[in-house]
Amino acid sequence: MTLDPIQLTRRLIDIESITYNEGAVGAFLAEFLAGRNFAVETTPVDQPENKGERFNVYAGVVKQTPDVVLSTHLDTVPPFIPSSEDDLNIYGRGACDAKGIIAAQIAAAERLREDGVKVGLLFVVGEERDSGGAKLANTQPKGSRFLINGEPTDNRLAIASKGALRVLIRAKGKMAHSAYPELGESAIHKLVEALDRVLAIPMPVTEGVGPCNLNIGLLEGGRATNVIADHAEAQMLVRLVGPSEPVRTAILDAVGDLAEVHFTLDLPFIRMRQLDGLPTMVAAFTTDIPALLNWGEPVLLGPGSIHVAHTPHEKLAKRELLEAVDLYVQIARRLVG
């Protein structure tokens, strides 16, 4: 029976799988793939939030080493938004990031398998938080030569993907009555000065890729408006267009003795191959690819726009979803040659 990617996308969207709660969608996929004559393996992944079992799902052919593996992630960002559709689009959380991609990759894998291409499928958990599933999968590769990773790229081939450097800056002070600031030491004042210095750092630019950009996403600290703050911290994310070391050094120099600096995540900038005749783009976002390099040379492509992912209006054009199936088949055939 021919797979309907549109129907499968809606079924997947309607299974809530916010990061750390991917167990139900993983179980559904494992059963679904087994029912379509794939040999299915599930690998448990650590659960930081006690929300039940979660696991990666691998599907292939028994005793066959795949030449190419199609891969994306099972988890979504919050909140859960159930599926709906009209004549043109599928709507709901995960429509393009990445449940439509899962459906397209399964449909493509079935066509490739029929053509005799040695193909596998890898669906991992945790991409939206810490790439926990990908990191575990990277210790258990299947010997594939190529990995086609799926993220929303408007069905364009990504020639590069920015890295990610997550930074925690924590300042300490001394509490006192705000009427007598000379008796205390404000952690917030220190942090504000440190952040001002960090924002003044000239960020690297890579030709053909664009600038490294920095976002201060979280700020917290203090006790009350009439208390000198004894603690304050900021969390920021830097999108890398080259090695992280120069950026790390610049941040440490800028902050100096004002606060502590902790680098909590460092995913590298990645360049990828082009294929003649296919439109290209640069992914300003980070993917699981840096954590899956043992699965083969990476390629990045998927239907949908990153601009609607993570929004209340997430959607995926049905036409683009069906085009992605053909593109995955075409790219896999060209790679394995």
C-alpha positions as CSV (number, residue, x, y, z in Angstrom):
1,M,0.0,0.0,0.0
2,T,1.4,3.4,-1.1
3,L,2.3,5.6,1.8
4,D,0.4,9.0,2.1
5,P,2.9,11.5,3.5
6,I,0.1,14.1,4.2
7,Q,-1.9,11.7,6.3
8,L,1.2,10.4,8.1
9,T,2.3,13.9,8.9
10,R,-1.1,14.7,10.5
11,R,-0.9,11.4,12.6
12,L,2.5,12.4,13.8
13,I,1.6,15.9,14.7
14,D,-1.3,14.7,16.8
15,I,1.0,12.7,19.0
16,E,2.5,15.3,21.5
17,S,6.3,14.9,21.6
18,I,7.7,18.0,23.3
19,T,11.4,17.3,24.2
20,Y,11.7,14.7,26.9
21,N,8.2,13.4,26.1
22,E,9.0,11.6,22.9
23,G,8.1,8.1,24.0
24,A,4.6,7.9,22.5
25,V,5.7,9.1,19.0
26,G,8.7,6.8,19.1
27,A,6.5,3.8,19.9
28,F,4.0,4.7,17.1
29,L,6.8,5.0,14.6
30,A,8.5,1.8,15.6
31,E,5.2,-0.1,15.1
32,F,4.4,1.7,11.9
33,L,7.8,1.0,10.3
34,A,7.7,-2.6,11.4
35,G,4.3,-2.9,9.7
36,R,5.9,-1.7,6.5
37,N,8.6,-4.4,6.5
38,F,11.5,-2.4,8.0
39,A,13.7,-4.1,10.6
40,V,13.3,-1.7,13.6
41,E,15.7,-1.0,16.5
42,T,14.9,1.2,19.5
43,T,17.6,2.6,21.7
44,P,16.7,4.1,25.1
45,V,18.0,7.6,25.7
46,D,18.6,9.2,29.1
47,Q,15.5,10.9,30.5
48,P,16.4,14.1,32.5
49,E,12.8,15.0,33.4
50,N,11.2,11.7,34.5
51,K,8.5,11.8,31.7
52,G,8.8,8.1,30.9
53,E,10.9,6.1,28.5
54,R,12.1,7.8,25.3
55,F,14.3,6.3,22.6
56,N,15.8,6.7,19.2
57,V,14.3,4.7,16.3
58,Y,16.4,3.1,13.5
59,A,14.9,1.2,10.6
60,G,16.6,-0.6,7.8
61,V,17.0,-4.0,6.3
62,V,18.1,-7.1,8.3
63,K,21.9,-7.7,8.1
64,Q,22.3,-4.9,5.5
65,T,24.8,-2.0,5.9
66,P,23.1,1.1,4.5
67,D,24.9,3.4,2.1
68,V,22.7,6.3,2.9
69,V,20.6,7.1,6.0
70,L,17.8,9.6,6.2
71,S,17.5,11.2,9.6
72,T,15.6,13.9,11.6
73,H,14.3,14.4,15.1
74,L,11.2,13.2,16.9
75,D,10.9,16.1,19.4
76,T,9.2,19.4,19.1
77,V,9.2,22.7,21.0
78,P,6.2,23.6,23.2
79,P,3.3,24.2,23.1
80,F,1.5,21.2,21.6
81,I,-0.7,22.3,18.7
82,P,-2.9,19.6,17.1
83,S,-3.0,19.2,13.3
84,S,-5.4,20.7,10.8
85,E,-5.3,21.3,7.1
86,D,-6.8,23.1,4.2
87,D,-6.3,22.7,0.4
88,L,-2.8,24.0,0.5
89,N,-1.2,23.4,3.9
90,I,-0.9,21.2,7.0
91,Y,-0.8,23.1,10.3
92,G,0.3,22.2,13.8
93,R,3.3,21.8,16.0
94,G,5.9,19.9,14.1
95,A,4.3,20.3,10.7
96,C,7.7,21.4,9.2
97,D,9.9,20.9,12.3
98,A,10.1,18.0,11.8
99,K,7.1,15.6,11.5
100,G,6.4,16.4,7.8
101,I,10.1,15.6,7.2
102,I,9.7,12.2,9.0
103,A,6.8,11.3,6.7
104,A,8.7,12.5,3.6
105,Q,11.8,10.5,4.6
106,I,9.9,7.3,5.2
107,A,8.1,7.6,1.8
108,A,11.5,8.2,0.1
109,A,13.1,5.3,1.9
110,E,10.4,3.0,0.7
111,R,11.0,4.1,-2.9
112,L,14.8,3.7,-2.6
113,R,14.4,0.3,-1.0
114,E,12.3,-0.8,-4.0
115,D,15.1,0.5,-6.3
116,G,17.7,-1.6,-4.5
117,V,19.4,1.3,-2.8
118,K,20.8,0.3,0.6
119,V,18.9,2.9,2.8
120,G,18.2,3.3,6.5
121,L,16.1,5.7,8.7
122,L,17.3,7.3,11.9
123,F,14.9,9.3,14.1
124,V,16.4,10.8,17.3
125,V,15.1,12.5,20.4
126,G,16.3,15.7,22.1
127,E,17.3,17.9,19.1
128,E,15.5,20.9,20.4
129,R,17.4,20.9,23.7
130,D,20.7,19.1,23.8
131,S,21.0,16.7,20.9
132,G,21.0,13.9,23.4
133,G,19.6,11.3,21.0
134,A,22.0,12.2,18.3
135,K,25.0,12.1,20.6
136,L,24.0,8.6,21.7
137,A,23.4,7.5,18.1
138,N,26.8,8.7,17.1
139,T,28.4,6.0,19.3
140,Q,26.4,3.4,17.4
141,P,26.8,4.1,13.7
142,K,25.7,1.6,11.0
143,G,28.5,2.1,8.6
144,S,26.6,4.4,6.2
145,R,28.6,6.6,3.8
146,F,26.1,9.5,3.7
147,L,23.6,11.1,6.1
148,I,20.7,13.1,4.7
149,N,19.5,15.2,7.6
150,G,16.1,16.9,7.5
151,E,15.4,20.4,8.8
152,P,13.2,23.1,7.2
153,T,15.3,24.6,4.3
154,D,12.5,25.3,1.8
155,N,13.7,22.2,0.0
156,R,17.0,23.9,-0.8
157,L,20.3,22.2,-0.2
158,A,22.2,23.7,2.8
159,I,25.8,24.4,1.9
160,A,26.6,25.4,5.5
161,S,25.0,25.3,8.9
162,K,25.9,27.8,11.7
163,G,27.3,26.4,14.9
164,A,26.0,27.2,18.4
165,L,27.9,28.4,21.5
166,R,25.7,28.7,24.6
167,V,27.1,30.9,27.3
168,L,26.1,31.4,31.0
169,I,27.4,34.6,32.7
170,R,26.9,34.6,36.4
171,A,27.7,37.6,38.7
172,K,27.9,37.6,42.5
173,G,27.4,40.4,44.9
174,K,26.5,41.3,48.5
175,M,23.0,42.0,49.8
176,A,22.3,45.3,51.5
177,H,19.4,47.8,52.0
178,S,19.1,49.8,48.8
179,A,19.1,53.0,50.8
180,Y,22.7,52.2,51.7
181,P,24.3,50.9,48.5
182,E,27.8,51.5,49.9
183,L,27.1,48.5,52.3
184,G,26.5,46.1,49.5
185,E,27.7,45.1,46.1
186,S,25.2,44.8,43.2
187,A,25.5,41.6,41.1
188,I,23.1,43.1,38.6
189,H,25.2,46.2,38.1
190,K,28.2,44.0,37.4
191,L,26.2,41.8,35.0
192,V,24.9,44.8,33.1
193,E,28.4,46.2,32.7
194,A,29.7,42.7,31.6
195,L,26.9,42.4,29.0
196,D,27.5,45.9,27.7
197,R,31.1,44.9,27.0
198,V,30.1,41.6,25.4
199,L,27.6,43.4,23.1
200,A,30.4,45.6,21.9
201,I,32.6,42.7,20.7
202,P,33.0,42.7,16.9
203,M,31.6,39.4,15.7
204,P,33.3,37.4,12.9
205,V,31.9,37.4,9.4
206,T,32.5,34.5,6.9
207,E,32.2,35.3,3.2
208,G,29.3,33.5,1.6
209,V,27.8,32.5,5.0
210,G,27.3,35.8,6.8
211,P,27.9,37.1,10.3
212,C,28.2,35.4,13.7
213,N,25.3,36.8,15.8
214,L,24.7,36.9,19.5
215,N,21.4,36.9,21.4
216,I,21.0,37.4,25.2
217,G,17.9,35.3,25.7
218,L,17.5,35.0,29.5
219,L,18.2,37.4,32.4
220,E,17.5,36.9,36.0
221,G,18.7,38.0,39.4
222,G,18.1,40.1,42.5
223,R,15.7,39.8,45.4
224,A,13.5,42.9,45.4
225,T,13.7,46.5,44.2
226,N,14.8,47.7,47.7
227,V,17.5,45.1,48.1
228,I,21.0,45.3,46.6
229,A,21.2,42.2,44.4
230,D,23.6,39.4,45.5
231,H,23.2,37.3,42.4
232,A,22.4,37.7,38.7
233,E,22.9,35.7,35.6
234,A,22.4,35.9,31.8
235,Q,22.2,33.2,29.2
236,M,23.1,33.8,25.6
237,L,23.5,32.0,22.4
238,V,26.1,32.7,19.7
239,R,25.5,31.5,16.2
240,L,29.0,30.6,14.9
241,V,30.3,31.0,11.4
242,G,33.7,29.6,12.2
243,P,35.7,28.2,15.1
244,S,34.3,29.0,18.5
245,E,37.7,29.6,20.2
246,P,38.1,33.3,19.1
247,V,34.6,34.1,20.3
248,R,35.1,32.3,23.6
249,T,38.3,34.2,24.2
250,A,36.7,37.6,23.3
251,I,33.8,36.9,25.7
252,L,36.2,36.0,28.5
253,D,38.3,39.1,27.9
254,A,35.3,41.3,27.8
255,V,33.7,40.0,31.0
256,G,37.0,40.0,32.9
257,D,36.6,39.9,36.7
258,L,33.0,41.2,36.7
259,A,31.5,37.7,36.5
260,E,32.0,34.0,35.9
261,V,31.7,32.7,32.4
262,H,30.6,29.1,31.6
263,F,30.3,27.6,28.1
264,T,27.5,25.1,28.3
265,L,27.2,24.0,24.7
266,D,29.6,24.2,21.7
267,L,28.4,22.9,18.4
268,P,30.7,23.6,15.4
269,F,30.0,25.4,12.2
270,I,29.6,22.9,9.4
271,R,30.2,23.2,5.6
272,M,28.5,20.7,3.3
273,R,28.7,19.7,-0.3
274,Q,26.8,21.1,-3.2
275,L,25.0,19.0,-5.9
276,D,24.8,20.5,-9.4
277,G,21.3,21.7,-10.3
278,L,19.9,22.0,-6.8
279,P,19.2,25.4,-5.2
280,T,21.2,26.1,-2.1
281,M,21.0,28.1,1.1
282,V,22.9,28.7,4.4
283,A,21.2,27.4,7.5
284,A,21.5,30.1,10.2
285,F,20.3,27.6,12.7
286,T,22.0,24.6,14.3
287,T,21.1,20.9,13.6
288,D,22.0,17.5,14.9
289,I,24.6,17.1,12.2
290,P,27.6,18.0,14.3
291,A,26.6,15.2,16.7
292,L,26.1,12.6,13.9
293,L,29.3,12.8,11.9
294,N,30.0,9.1,12.4
295,W,26.9,8.4,10.2
296,G,28.6,9.6,7.0
297,E,29.1,12.7,5.0
298,P,26.2,15.0,5.8
299,V,23.7,16.7,3.6
300,L,20.9,19.0,4.9
301,L,17.6,19.5,3.2
302,G,13.9,19.5,4.1
303,P,10.5,21.0,3.3
304,G,9.0,24.0,5.0
305,S,10.3,27.3,6.3
306,I,12.4,27.8,9.4
307,H,10.6,31.2,9.8
308,V,7.3,29.5,10.8
309,A,9.0,26.7,12.9
310,H,8.7,27.4,16.7
311,T,5.8,29.8,16.1
312,P,2.0,29.5,16.7
313,H,1.5,29.5,12.9
314,E,3.7,26.5,12.0
315,K,2.7,25.0,8.7
316,L,3.9,23.0,5.7
317,A,2.7,23.3,2.2
318,K,1.4,19.9,0.9
319,R,3.1,20.5,-2.5
320,E,6.4,21.1,-0.8
321,L,6.0,17.9,1.3
322,L,5.5,15.8,-1.8
323,E,8.4,17.5,-3.6
324,A,10.6,16.6,-0.7
325,V,10.0,12.9,-1.2
326,D,11.2,13.2,-4.8
327,L,14.2,15.3,-3.7
328,Y,15.3,12.8,-1.0
329,V,15.1,10.0,-3.6
330,Q,17.0,12.0,-6.2
331,I,19.8,13.1,-3.7
332,A,20.2,9.6,-2.2
333,R,20.6,8.1,-5.7
334,R,23.2,10.7,-6.7
335,L,25.2,10.3,-3.5
336,V,25.4,6.5,-3.7
337,G,26.0,6.7,-7.5
